C-alpha cells in the first residue's frame, strides 16, 4: 500500500477515500454472514403503497420514535442534520431552513400526516417554518424523502419532502409531558423554554380520542456584525425569537371493521419576538379542521380527507398592528391503494385525485395602496404502479395530471427501479419530473416587496421586487442512482443525483429605480436554468451491543443557475460543498445513554469573488457566502430517572463555532439544554 504524507492529500480527497473505504466494509461482512437482517421500518411517503425503507422507490430516511426520545431535541429542526442530502445552515434572513441536494429551501414540501400546511403562504418572507407546528411528544416518526415527489404531491416537492407522522391511539390511556429549557449565547442564540404534551385514550369500543399541545418561548438573539463586500462592518439581526401556543385534538370513530372516520381540529397563536427592548414583529394565528376517512374496500384501502386551513399574519407598524395578511385553503383528496397478482407477480398500485382552492388577501406587500388578493383552483389526477418484474427487479411508474386555473394542464411522470442483488444489497435508480407553480403574489403586478439582498439574486441588495402575471411554472428533470445495503450490524447507502431545472423562477433587474426608496427595481421572471449534482450517503454501524456509530455526508459537485446575459454561473442556494455529520451513541447501562455529533460545514458551493468576474458580473457577487469551513459539535446525555421519566441534558455547538466574518448569517451559538419527559 502506498502511503502519502497527509499534506499531499486535500481534505476533499481524504473524505472521498474514507467514504470509499466504508463502502467496501459491507461486502466483506456479507461474505461472512449467512443470514442478513433486512430493514423493517415501513414508510408511506415515498409511494402510495406502504413499504420498507430499502424497498421504497426513492431515497428515504426515517427518524423513529426511539431516536426522537433519545436526542433530547427541542424541535424537528434539531433532528434533521444527520439526513444525507439535507442542508440546515442558515440563510441570509437568519432562519434555519431545510433544503435538499443544493436546491433552494422553497422547493422543500413539509407535510403533516401526508397533508400540506399553508401557514407560510401568509408570509411574503421570514417565515420560521412549519416544522414546529407539531410538538415532538405527538410525533410517531418523521419520513424524509430526498428528490422530487411531484407525482404524488404536486407543486413544491421538487427538492424533497419532510412528512411528520403523528402518533395513533394504542387502545389504553397513555401519553407524555416534556419540559425543555435552553440557555444560549445572546449574540447568536437566545434562551428558550417549552412545555409540551400528548395524551390518547379510548372513550368506547369504537371511539378513540387524542390531545396534544405546546407552549413555548424562544428569545431573539442580539444583532451580530459581519464584513460586507467592501470590508466595512455591517450589523444584522439573526432570526426572530418566538412565543407560541399550539393545541390539537382528534376523534377517531370505527363503527365496524372496514370503516374509520377521523375528526381533527388544531389552533395556534405565535408572536415573533425582537431582541430585548424591541416590539414583537409579527402576530400569527392559524386554525385548521379536517375530516378523514379510511375504508377497507375490496383488496385495498380508500383514504380520503377534507381539510380547511385559515392563517393570518399581522406585522407591527408603530404604533399599532397593521391589517393582517390572510391565506385560506380548502383541500379534498382521495386515493385508493391495493395489491393484486399479474401473471403470478405482485402489482401494487395507487390511484387518486385532489382539488384545492387557495385564497390570498395581502394588504402589506403592495404598491400604490393596492390590495394584493386573489384565489386559484387547482385539481389533479394521479396514478402509480409498482410491479415485481422478477424476484430481483421491481419497477415503479407514476404519472400525475395537474390542472391549474392560470397555467392549464401539466403532466409529471416518474420511473424508478429497484434491483435486489441479495444478501441485503439493493440498487436503486430513477427519473422524475417536478414542477413549481408561481404563487399568487408573484403573479400579481401590484405586488411590491423590499429585499436587503437574498431576493435580489444574483445581484446584491437592497432592491424592490414587483410581481409579474406572465411568469410560467418552473420545471425540472431529476435523476438518481445509488446502492442501499442492510446487513444488520452495518447498514449504508450511497446515491448520486443530478437535477436540471428549467424556467427557474427568480427576479430580473429592470434598470429602473424605485422613487420612494431609491432601490433598484426587480421583476419576477423565469430565468434561464439551474443545475445541481452531487453524491450523498451515510451508514449506521453497531460497533457493539451498546455502541452505535452514525455518519452521513453530502458532496455537491454543482449547484448553480445562469442569469440572463451574465456568462458566469452563480450559487443556487447558501449551501456548503461538503456537509458531513458523524456521531456515536453509547448505552453505558440500562438507564444512561451518552451521545455526540460532529458536523463539518464546508465552503460555499460555487463561491464567487469579484476578481474572477467581468465588471458587470462583479456587481452580482451574492451575499451570504461562506468561504471558510467550520465544525459544529453537539453532546448529549439521556438518563432514565425511573421507568417512565427521562432526563435529557446537552450542549449544542459546544465550541460556539461560526462561519467566516464576511458571511452575513450565523449558526445557532452555544446552547445548554435541559429537558425532562414523563410518560404515563
C-alpha positions in Angstrom: 0.0 0.0 0.0 1.3 3.5 -0.9 1.2 5.9 2.0 1.2 9.6 1.2 2.0 12.4 3.6 -1.2 13.9 4.9 -0.4 17.3 3.4 -0.3 15.9 -0.1 -3.9 14.9 0.1 -6.6 17.5 0.1 -9.4 17.4 2.6 -11.9 16.6 -0.1 -9.9 13.7 -1.4 -9.3 12.3 2.1 -13.1 12.4 2.7 -13.8 10.6 -0.6 -11.2 7.9 0.3 -12.9 7.4 3.7 -16.3 7.1 2.0 -15.0 4.6 -0.4 -13.4 2.6 2.4 -16.6 2.5 4.3 -18.4 1.3 1.2 -16.2 -1.8 1.0 -16.9 -3.0 4.5 -20.4 -4.4 4.0 -19.3 -6.5 1.1 -16.8 -8.2 3.4 -19.4 -8.6 6.0 -21.9 -10.1 3.6 -19.4 -12.7 2.6 -19.1 -13.9 6.2 -22.8 -13.9 7.1 -25.3 -16.4 6.1 -28.3 -14.6 7.4 -28.9 -10.9 6.6 -31.4 -8.9 8.8 -33.2 -6.6 6.5 -34.6 -3.2 7.4 -38.2 -3.5 8.6 -39.1 0.2 9.1 -42.1 0.9 7.0 -42.7 4.1 5.1 -45.7 5.5 3.1 -44.4 9.0 1.9 -42.3 7.7 -1.0 -45.0 5.6 -2.5 -48.8 5.1 -2.3 -48.0 1.6 -1.1 -46.5 1.0 2.4 -43.1 -0.5 2.1 -39.7 -0.7 3.8 -37.0 1.9 3.6 -34.9 -0.3 1.4 -37.7 -1.3 -1.0 -39.1 2.2 -1.3 -38.8 3.7 -4.8 -36.9 6.7 -3.5 -34.1 7.8 -1.2 -35.7 7.7 2.2 -34.6 8.4 5.8 -36.9 7.6 8.7 -36.4 9.2 12.2 -38.3 6.9 14.5 -39.8 7.5 17.9 -36.8 5.9 19.8 -34.4 8.3 18.1 -36.7 11.3 18.8 -36.8 10.4 22.5 -33.1 9.8 22.8 -32.0 13.0 21.1 -33.5 15.4 23.6 -34.3 17.8 20.7 -36.3 21.0 21.0 -38.0 20.6 17.6 -37.8 18.8 14.3 -35.0 21.0 13.0 -32.7 19.6 15.7 -33.4 16.0 14.4 -32.6 16.6 10.7 -28.9 17.4 10.5 -27.9 13.7 10.0 -30.1 13.1 7.0 -27.9 12.7 3.8 -28.5 15.3 1.1 -30.2 17.7 3.5 -28.8 21.0 4.5 -29.7 23.1 7.6 -27.3 26.0 7.5 -28.9 29.4 8.0 -29.9 31.7 5.1 -29.4 35.5 4.9 -32.7 36.1 6.8 -31.3 34.3 9.8 -33.8 31.4 9.6 -32.6 27.8 9.6 -34.3 26.2 6.6 -34.4 22.7 5.1 -33.0 22.3 1.6 -32.2 19.2 -0.4 -29.4 18.5 -2.8 -28.4 22.1 -3.4 -31.9 23.2 -4.3 -33.5 26.3 -2.7 -35.3 25.6 0.6 -38.5 27.0 -1.0 -38.6 23.7 -3.0 -39.0 21.6 0.1 -42.5 20.4 0.9 -43.5 20.0 4.6 -46.4 17.6 5.3 -48.2 16.5 8.5 -49.7 13.1 8.1 -49.4 13.5 4.3 -51.3 16.8 4.2 -49.6 20.1 3.3 -50.0 23.0 5.6 -50.2 26.6 4.3 -49.4 28.9 7.1 -46.2 30.0 5.3 -48.3 31.5 2.5 -49.4 34.2 4.8 -45.8 35.4 4.8 -44.0 37.2 2.0 -40.7 36.3 3.7 -39.1 35.5 7.1 -41.4 32.6 7.9 -39.8 30.4 10.5 -41.3 27.3 9.1 -43.8 24.5 9.6 -41.5 22.2 11.4 -42.5 23.5 14.9 -46.3 23.1 14.5 -46.5 19.6 16.0 -44.8 19.0 19.4 -42.3 16.2 19.5 -44.4 14.3 22.1 -47.1 13.8 19.4 -44.8 12.6 16.6 -44.6 8.9 15.8 -41.9 9.2 13.2 -40.5 11.6 10.5 -40.2 10.4 6.9 -37.7 12.3 4.8 -37.7 11.7 1.0 -34.8 13.2 -0.9 -35.6 14.1 -4.5 -38.7 15.1 -6.3 -42.1 13.7 -5.3 -44.4 15.8 -7.6 -46.2 12.7 -9.0 -47.8 12.1 -5.6 -47.8 15.6 -4.0 -47.8 18.1 -6.9 -46.1 21.5 -6.8 -43.3 22.5 -4.4 -42.0 18.9 -3.9 -39.0 19.4 -6.3 -36.2 19.1 -3.7 -37.8 16.7 -1.3 -40.5 16.0 1.2 -40.5 16.0 5.0 -43.6 14.2 6.3 -44.3 14.4 10.0 -46.4 11.3 11.1 -48.3 11.8 14.3 -49.0 9.1 16.9 -52.1 6.9 16.8 -54.1 5.7 19.8 -52.9 2.4 21.4 -56.2 1.5 23.0 -55.2 2.5 26.5 -55.0 5.9 28.1 -51.4 7.0 27.8 -49.2 10.0 27.0 -46.2 12.1 27.9 -45.3 15.6 29.1 -42.0 17.2 28.3 -40.4 20.4 29.7 -37.4 21.9 27.9 -35.0 24.7 28.8 -32.2 26.2 26.8 -29.6 28.7 27.9 -27.7 30.3 25.0 -25.1 32.9 23.9 -27.1 36.1 23.5 -25.1 37.1 20.5 -26.3 34.2 18.3 -28.8 32.2 20.3 -31.5 33.3 22.8 -32.7 31.4 25.8 -35.8 29.1 25.3 -38.4 27.4 27.5 -41.1 25.0 26.5 -43.7 22.5 27.8 -45.5 20.1 25.5 -47.6 17.0 25.8 -49.6 14.3 24.2 -52.4 12.1 25.5 -54.6 9.5 23.9 -57.2 7.1 25.1 -60.4 5.2 24.5 -63.9 6.6 25.1 -65.7 3.4 24.0 -65.0 0.2 22.0 -65.3 2.2 18.8 -64.1 5.7 19.7 -60.6 6.9 20.5 -59.5 10.5 21.3 -56.2 12.3 21.2 -55.0 15.7 22.5 -51.6 17.5 22.0 -50.3 20.9 22.8 -47.3 23.1 23.3 -46.4 26.4 25.0 -43.0 27.7 24.1 -40.9 30.9 24.1 -37.6 31.5 22.4 -35.8 34.8 23.0 -34.3 36.6 20.0 -30.5 36.8 19.8 -28.7 40.1 19.7 -27.6 41.7 16.4 -24.2 40.5 15.0 -21.7 42.2 12.8 -20.0 40.9 9.6 -17.8 42.4 6.9 -19.6 43.3 3.7 -18.1 43.1 0.2 -16.2 46.4 0.7 -14.7 45.2 4.0 -16.8 47.5 6.1 -18.6 46.3 9.2 -22.4 45.8 8.9 -24.9 44.9 11.6 -27.6 42.4 11.0 -30.2 40.7 13.3 -30.5 36.9 13.0 -33.7 35.0 13.4 -36.6 36.4 15.5 -37.5 34.9 18.8 -41.0 33.4 19.1 -43.7 32.9 21.6 -46.3 30.2 20.6 -49.2 28.1 21.8 -50.3 25.1 19.8 -53.4 22.9 20.6 -54.7 19.9 18.7 -57.4 17.3 19.1 -58.5 14.3 17.1 -61.5 11.9 17.5 -61.4 8.6 15.7 -64.6 6.5 15.2 -64.5 2.9 13.9 -68.1 1.8 13.5 -67.1 -1.5 12.1 -64.0 -3.4 10.9 -63.9 -1.8 7.5 -64.6 1.9 8.1 -62.8 4.6 10.1 -63.7 8.3 10.5 -61.5 10.9 11.9 -62.3 14.5 13.1 -59.4 16.8 13.8 -59.0 20.4 14.9 -55.9 22.4 15.6 -55.3 26.0 16.6 -52.1 28.0 17.2 -51.0 31.5 18.0 -47.5 32.8 17.6 -45.6 36.0 18.0 -42.2 36.7 16.5 -40.1 38.5 19.1 -37.4 41.1 18.6 -34.3 41.4 20.7 -34.5 42.9 24.2 -36.3 46.3 24.1 -37.8 45.8 20.7 -41.5 45.2 20.0 -42.8 41.9 18.6 -42.6 41.9 14.8 -45.4 39.5 13.7 -48.6 38.1 15.2 -49.7 34.8 13.6 -53.0 32.9 14.0 -53.7 29.6 12.4 -56.7 27.2 12.6 -57.4 24.0 10.7 -60.1 21.4 10.6 -60.1 18.1 8.9 -62.4 15.1 8.3 -60.7 11.9 7.3 -61.9 8.6 6.2 -60.3 5.1 5.8 -62.4 2.5 4.0 -61.1 -1.1 3.5 -62.6 -1.7 0.1 -62.0 -4.9 -1.7 -58.3 -5.8 -1.7 -57.2 -2.2 -0.8 -57.9 0.9 1.1 -59.7 4.1 0.1 -58.2 7.1 2.0 -59.9 10.5 1.8 -59.8 13.8 3.7 -61.4 17.2 3.5 -59.3 19.9 5.2 -59.7 23.7 5.8 -56.9 25.9 7.0 -57.0 29.6 7.8 -53.9 31.6 8.6 -53.3 35.3 9.3 -50.1 37.3 9.8 -50.1 40.9 11.1 -46.9 42.9 11.2 -46.1 45.6 13.8 -46.1 49.1 12.4 -45.6 51.6 15.2 -47.9 52.5 16.9 -50.2 49.6 16.1 -50.6 46.2 14.3 -51.2 46.5 10.6 -54.0 44.8 8.8 -53.2 41.1 8.6 -52.3 39.0 5.6 -54.7 36.1 5.4 -54.5 32.9 3.5 -57.2 30.3 3.3 -57.0 26.8 1.8 -59.6 24.1 1.4 -58.5 20.7 0.1 -60.2 17.5 -0.8 -58.1 14.4 -1.7 -58.9 10.7 -2.1 -56.7 7.8 -3.1 -57.1 4.1 -3.4 -54.2 1.7 -2.8 -54.2 -2.0 -3.3 -52.2 -5.0 -4.4 -53.0 -7.7 -6.9 -51.4 -10.5 -8.8 -50.5 -10.1 -12.5 -49.0 -13.2 -14.1 -48.2 -14.5 -10.7 -46.3 -11.3 -9.8 -47.2 -8.7 -7.2 -48.6 -5.5 -8.6 -49.2 -2.7 -6.1 -51.0 0.5 -7.3 -52.4 3.8 -6.2 -54.9 6.0 -8.0 -56.1 9.3 -6.6 -57.3 12.8 -7.2 -57.3 16.1 -5.4 -58.9 19.5 -5.7 -58.0 22.6 -3.8 -58.9 26.3 -3.6 -56.4 28.8 -2.2 -57.3 32.4 -1.4 -54.9 35.3 -0.5 -55.6 38.7 0.9 -52.4 40.8 1.4 -52.7 44.5 2.3 -49.0 44.7 3.4 -46.8 43.9 0.3 -48.3 46.2 -2.4 -47.6 49.3 -4.3 -49.7 52.4 -4.6 -52.0 51.1 -1.8 -53.5 48.3 -4.0 -54.7 45.2 -2.2 -53.0 42.0 -3.2 -55.8 39.5 -3.4 -56.9 36.6 -5.5 -57.8 32.9 -5.5 -56.9 29.9 -7.6 -58.4 26.5 -8.0 -56.2 23.5 -8.8 -57.1 19.9 -9.5 -55.1 16.7 -10.1 -55.4 13.1 -11.0 -52.5 10.7 -10.4 -51.6 7.0 -10.6 -48.6 5.0 -9.6 -47.9 1.3 -10.0 -45.2 -1.0 -8.6 -44.6 -4.3 -10.3 -42.3 -7.2 -9.4 -40.9 -8.0 -12.8 -38.7 -10.7 -11.4 -37.8 -11.9 -7.9 -35.0 -9.3 -8.0 -36.3 -6.5 -10.2 -39.1 -4.1 -9.2 -40.3 -1.2 -11.4 -42.4 1.7 -10.2 -44.0 4.1 -12.7 -46.3 7.0 -12.0 -48.0 9.9 -13.8 -49.7 13.0 -12.5 -52.1 15.3 -14.4 -52.5 18.8 -12.9 -54.9 21.4 -14.0 -54.1 24.9 -12.8 -56.5 27.7 -13.2 -53.8 30.0 -14.5 -51.5 27.6 -16.3 -53.7 24.9 -17.7 -52.6 21.3 -17.9 -49.3 19.8 -16.7 -48.1 16.2 -16.7 -45.5 14.9 -14.3 -44.0 11.4 -14.9 -41.9 9.2 -12.7 -40.0 6.0 -13.3 -38.0 4.1 -10.7 -36.2 0.7 -10.5 -35.0 -1.4 -7.6 -32.8 -4.4 -8.2 -32.0 -6.8 -5.3 -28.6 -8.4 -5.6 -29.3 -10.5 -2.5 -27.5 -10.5 0.9 -29.1 -7.1 1.7 -27.7 -5.1 -1.2 -30.2 -3.2 -3.5 -29.5 -1.0 -6.5 -31.9 2.0 -6.9 -32.2 4.2 -9.9 -34.9 6.6 -11.0 -36.0 9.5 -13.1 -38.7 12.0 -12.2 -40.0 15.4 -13.3 -41.1 18.1 -10.9 -42.7 21.5 -11.2 -43.4 24.6 -9.1 -46.3 26.9 -9.9 -45.8 30.6 -9.2 -47.7 31.7 -6.2 -50.5 34.3 -6.1 -48.1 37.1 -5.0 -45.6 36.6 -7.8 -48.3 36.7 -10.4 -49.8 40.0 -9.2 -48.4 43.1 -10.9 -49.3 45.2 -7.8 -47.0 43.1 -5.6 -44.1 45.1 -4.1 -41.5 43.8 -1.6 -38.3 45.3 -0.4 -35.3 42.9 -0.1 -31.9 43.6 1.5 -30.2 41.1 -0.7 -31.5 37.5 -0.7 -34.3 38.2 -3.1 -32.2 40.2 -5.4 -30.1 37.3 -6.6 -27.7 37.2 -8.2 -27.2 41.0 -7.6 -26.6 42.2 -4.1 -29.4 44.2 -2.4 -31.2 46.2 -1.5 -33.8 46.1 -4.2 -37.6 46.3 -4.7 -39.3 43.3 -6.3 -42.5 43.6 -8.3 -44.9 40.8 -9.4 -45.4 39.6 -13.0 -48.5 38.0 -14.3 -46.6 36.5 -17.3 -44.3 34.1 -15.5 -44.5 30.3 -16.1 -44.2 27.3 -13.8 -40.7 26.1 -13.0 -39.9 22.5 -14.1 -37.1 20.1 -13.6 -35.7 16.7 -14.8 -34.2 14.7 -12.0 -32.0 11.6 -12.0 -30.5 9.5 -9.2 -28.7 6.1 -8.9 -27.5 4.5 -5.7 -26.9 1.5 -3.6 -28.6 0.6 -0.3 -27.2 -2.1 2.0 -29.0 -3.5 5.1 -26.8 -6.0 6.9 -28.0 -6.0 10.4 -24.9 -4.6 12.3 -23.7 -2.4 9.4 -26.1 -0.5 7.1 -25.2 2.0 4.4 -26.4 3.9 1.4 -24.7 5.9 -1.4 -26.5 7.9 -4.0 -25.5 10.1 -6.9 -28.0 12.7 -8.2 -28.4 15.3 -10.9 -31.2 17.9 -11.2 -31.7 20.1 -14.3 -34.2 22.9 -13.7 -35.8 24.9 -16.5 -37.7 28.2 -16.3 -36.4 28.7 -12.8 -38.5 31.3 -11.0 -36.4 34.3 -10.0 -36.2 38.1 -10.5 -34.9 40.3 -13.3 -33.3 43.6 -13.0 -35.3 46.2 -14.9 -32.8 49.0 -14.9 -35.4 51.3 -13.2 -35.2 52.9 -9.7 -38.0 52.9 -7.1 -38.9 56.5 -6.5 -39.8 56.1 -2.8 -36.7 54.1 -1.6 -34.2 54.8 -4.3 -33.6 51.0 -4.6 -33.2 49.1 -8.0 -36.4 47.6 -9.3 -36.6 43.9 -10.0 -39.5 42.0 -11.5 -40.4 38.3 -11.0 -39.5 36.3 -14.1 -38.3 32.9 -15.4 -34.5 32.9 -15.6 -32.6 30.6 -17.8 -31.7 27.4 -15.9 -30.4 25.8 -12.8 -28.4 22.6 -12.1 -27.3 20.7 -9.1 -25.3 17.4 -8.9 -23.5 15.5 -6.2 -23.2 12.4 -4.0 -24.9 11.7 -0.7 -24.6 8.8 1.7 -24.4 7.5 5.2 -24.0 4.5 7.4 -25.1 3.1 10.7 -22.7 0.7 12.4 -23.5 -1.2 15.6 -19.9 -1.4 16.9 -21.1 -3.4 19.8 -24.3 -4.2 21.6 -24.2 -0.9 23.4 -22.4 1.4 20.9 -23.8 2.7 17.6 -21.9 4.9 15.1 -23.9 7.0 12.6 -22.5 9.1 9.7 -23.9 11.0 6.8 -22.5 13.2 4.1 -23.4 15.3 1.1 -21.0 16.4 -1.6 -22.2 18.9 -4.1 -20.2 19.0 -7.3 -22.6 21.6 -8.7 -25.3 23.9 -7.5 -25.7 26.9 -9.8 -28.0 29.0 -12.0 -27.5 31.2 -15.1 -29.0 34.7 -15.2 -29.9 36.4 -18.4 -26.9 37.9 -20.2 -24.3 37.2 -17.4 -21.9 34.5 -18.5 -20.9 33.3 -15.1 -23.0 30.8 -13.1 -24.0 31.8 -9.5 -24.8 29.6 -6.5 -28.4 28.5 -6.3 -28.6 28.4 -2.5 -26.5 29.1 0.6 -25.2 25.5 0.6 -21.8 24.1 1.5 -19.8 22.0 -1.0 -19.3 19.4 1.8 -21.6 18.7 4.7 -20.6 15.8 6.9 -22.0 14.6 10.2 -20.7 11.8 12.3 -21.6 10.7 15.8 -22.0 7.9 18.2 -24.5 6.8 20.8 -23.4 4.7 23.8 -25.7 2.9 26.2 -23.5 2.9 29.2 -26.0 0.9 31.2 -29.8 0.3 31.3 -30.5 3.9 32.2 -27.7 6.1 30.9 -27.1 6.9 27.2 -24.3 9.3 26.0 -24.1 10.7 22.5 -22.3 13.2 20.4 -22.1 14.5 16.9 -19.6 16.5 14.9 -20.8 18.3 11.8 -18.4 19.7 9.2 -19.8 22.6 7.2 -17.6 23.3 4.2 -17.0 26.2 2.0 -19.9 27.6 0.0 -20.6 25.7 -3.2 -19.7 27.9 -6.2 -18.1 30.5 -4.1 -17.7 33.6 -6.2 -15.4 36.6 -5.9 -15.2 39.8 -7.8 -11.8 39.1 -9.2 -13.0 36.2 -11.4 -15.8 38.2 -13.0 -16.3 40.9 -15.6 -17.1 44.4 -14.5 -20.8 43.9 -15.0 -20.8 40.4 -13.3 -18.8 41.7 -10.3 -21.9 43.7 -9.3 -23.7 40.3 -8.9 -21.5 38.7 -6.3 -24.1 37.1 -4.0 -24.3 38.0 -0.3 -24.2 35.3 2.4 -21.4 33.2 1.0 -19.2 31.3 3.5 -15.5 31.0 2.5 -14.1 29.1 5.5 -15.2 25.6 6.7 -16.2 25.2 10.3 -17.2 22.4 12.7 -20.3 22.1 15.0 -20.0 19.8 18.0 -23.1 18.6 19.9 -23.0 16.4 23.0 -26.0 15.0 25.0 -26.9 12.7 27.8 -30.2 10.8 28.4 -30.8 9.3 31.8 -33.9 7.3 32.9 -34.6 8.5 36.4 -37.4 5.9 36.6 -39.1 3.6 34.1 -41.3 6.4 33.0 -39.2 9.6 33.5 -36.2 10.6 31.3 -33.7 13.4 31.9 -32.0 14.9 28.8 -29.0 17.2 29.1 -27.0 18.5 26.2 -24.8 21.2 24.7 -25.3 22.3 21.1 -22.4 23.9 19.2 -20.1 23.2 22.2 -17.3 25.4 20.9 -19.5 28.2 19.6 -18.2 27.9 16.0 -19.4 30.2 13.3 -18.9 30.9 9.6 -16.3 33.4 8.3 -16.6 37.0 9.4 -17.6 38.0 5.9 -20.7 35.8 6.0 -24.0 37.6 6.6 -25.6 34.7 8.6 -24.8 32.9 11.9 -25.4 29.4 13.2 -27.0 28.9 16.5 -24.3 29.5 19.1 -23.5 27.5 22.1 -26.7 26.3 23.8 -27.0 24.4 27.1 -30.1 22.2 27.1 -32.1 20.6 29.9 -35.3 18.6 29.4 -37.5 16.2 31.4 -40.0 13.8 29.8 -42.6 11.9 31.8 -44.6 9.1 30.2 -47.8 7.7 31.7 
